[in-house]
Amino acid sequence: MKRNEKDVKPVRYAYGLTSALLAGGAALSLLTGYPAGAQVAQNDDSRMASVVPRAGAPESFADLTEQLAPAVVNISTRQRVEVSNANPFGNSPLGQLFRQRQQQEPQTREAQSLGSGFIISADGYVVTNNHVVSPEGRGVVEEITVIMPDGKEYQAELVGADAASDLAVLKIEGSDPFPFVKFGDSKTARTGDWVIAIGNPLGLGGTVTSGIISAVLRNTGAGAYDRFIQTDAAINRGNSGGPLFDMQGNVIGINNRILSPSAGSIGLGFAIPADIAAPIVDQLKAGQSIERGYLGVSIQPVDDDLASSLGLPKNRGELVQVVVPDAAADKAGIEAGDIVTKVDGKDVTSEQTLSFLVANVKPGNRIPIELLRNGQRRTVTATVGKRPSEEELARSQMFSQDDESEQGLPDNMQSDNLVAEKLGLQVVPVTPEIARQIGAPPSTLGLAIAGVDPSSDAARKGLNRRDIILTANYEPVATIEDLEAAIQAAEAAGRDAVLLRIKPARSSNPIYRAVRIR
C-alpha cells in the first residue's frame, strides 16, 4: 500500500504542474485580452510597453524600430510598356517594311517600379500607394513582388486600388502568420510630435528616418483628398507607401509625396492620415468600389483680396466659379458667385475644403449647405451626387477658365498615346460638357484638341487648343481610337501625312489641314 502511494505522488505532481501552467496561461489571456499563443500585432500595446521611448525627446529609436520593422516591406513591380519607334526610313521601301513590322510586332520595353508598404494583418494584407503598383502610360503590370526585411519574396495579388486617395491593397500568401502593424488615431497627432518613417528609399530597404510632425491637415492643392500630415522626417523616392509611426508604434500616416526642387528630401514630406486611409483600406479589402460625394462646382478659396472685396473673414468659405448643369449643386439652386461657408454643419476652411467635405458624404444623402449670396445668408439642401473618376473630371474641366495661349500638352493628360506621338496633339472626345466649355453645339461629334506640341507640324499648320477635329482622311472621328486607326492606315499605305477636317475655335467654318506624321 505504501508503495502505491509513492507511485502516485509523481503523477499528482505532474497534474499540479499542468494545472499551474494552464492557470498561468488563463491569467495571461485575461491580462492581454488574447488567447495564449495567439498572433498579435507588432505594435500591440502588450508589446509596445517595453520599447516606447520615454516622454519628451527620445534617447534612441532602436527598440521601437526593432519591434516595428518586421512588418514593413519593399514592393517592386515588373511592367511591360508599349512604345512606338519613329520610322527612320521615311517613305522608302525600307520604310514600308519598317511600318509593316511595327504593325505586326508592337514594340515594348520592360519597366520597374520600387516602393514601400506595410502588412496590416497576420494573413498577409499589405497597404501601399496606388502609384507604386500602377503601370506607366500604356503599360501593363505583369508582376508585383513583396520583399520582406529578411529578403524573402512573395508574389502579390492586387486586391483593390483607389487613384483618388492614392491607396492600394495587396495580398500575399504564406505558411506562417505574418508580422503586422495596426492603424492608430491620426486625429490625436499634434504639430511637434516625434515620428519615424520606415521604408525603401532609392531601393535601400529597411531605412529608418526620424523627425517631427511639421503640420497637420496640410493642403497641397492635390485634389478632393488633399489633406496630409507634414513631416520633416526624410522621405525620398521609394518611401512611397511606407508607414509613418508615432512614438507608441501606431501607423498614423502613409508616406506619399514630397515637395522639392531637386526630387530629393528637403524636409517637406507628406503622409496620408490614418483616419482618412483606414476606412478606404477596409473597403478595398472587402472588394468594394470607393464612391464619393460630388456637387458639380468649380471653386476658388476666399483669399485676402476676395475677403476684403466682400467684407468676409479671411480663409473662410469658397467662391463658386462655375456650376455644372444638371449636377447636384445646380439642382439645389447654387449659383456662380455664391460663397459656400458650411457643408452639413462643418465650416469650409483652407484645411477643410468644400471638395474634401463633400467627397466624404455618401452619394444620395441630402445635406444642408450654407452660403452667402449678395451679402445675404442662405441655406439650401443638396442631394449629393456620385463623384466621377479623376480622369473624367480632368477631361470635363480641362477647358474651364481656359487660357487659349497655352499650347503645350497638358500635365494632367497622358501624352504617350499614338496621336500625341505621331501628330503632336493631345485630344479628347467632345462631350456635351466639353462642347459647352468651348462654345460648340452639344451634339457635336469629334475630338477636341487639348494641347499642341509647339515643335510639331500640327502647330506649324495652325492647329490650336480648343479646335475640333471632325474627320481624318474623310472618315468621322468620334473617339481617340478612330483617329489612331486613321494614322495607322495612312502609315500602312505609305503616306507621310493625314488629312484632318478642323472646326477652328475662332471660326464656324471648318477647314482642311494635311498634318505630317512624325
Buried (B, 14 or more C-beta within 10 A) or exposed (E): EEEEEEEEEEEEEEEEEEEEEEEEEEEBBEEBEEEEEEBBBBBBBEBBEEBBBEEEEBEEBEBBBEBBBBBBBBBBBEBBBBEBEEBEEEEEEEBBEBBEEBEEEEEBEEBEBBBBBBBBBBBBBBBBBBBBBBBBEBBEBEEBBBBBBEEEEBEBEBBBBBBBBBBBBBBBEEEEEBBBBBBBEBEEBEEEBBBBBBBBBEEEBBBBBBBBBBBBBBBBEEBBBBBBBBBBBBBBBBBBBBBBBBBBBBBBBBBBBBEBEEEEBEBBBBBBBBBBBBBBBEBBBEEEEBEBBBBBBBBEBBEEEBBEEEEBEEBBBBBBEBBBEEBBBBBBBBEEEBBBBBBBEBEBBBBBBBBBBBBBBEBEEEBEBBBBBEEEEEEBEBEBBEBBEBEEBBBBBBBBEBEEEEBEBBEEBEBBBBBBBBBBBBBBBBBBBBBBBBEBEEEBBBBBBBBBBEEBBBBEBEBBBBBBBBBBBEEEBBBBEBBBBBBBBBBEEEBBBBBBBBBBBEEEEBEEBEBBBB
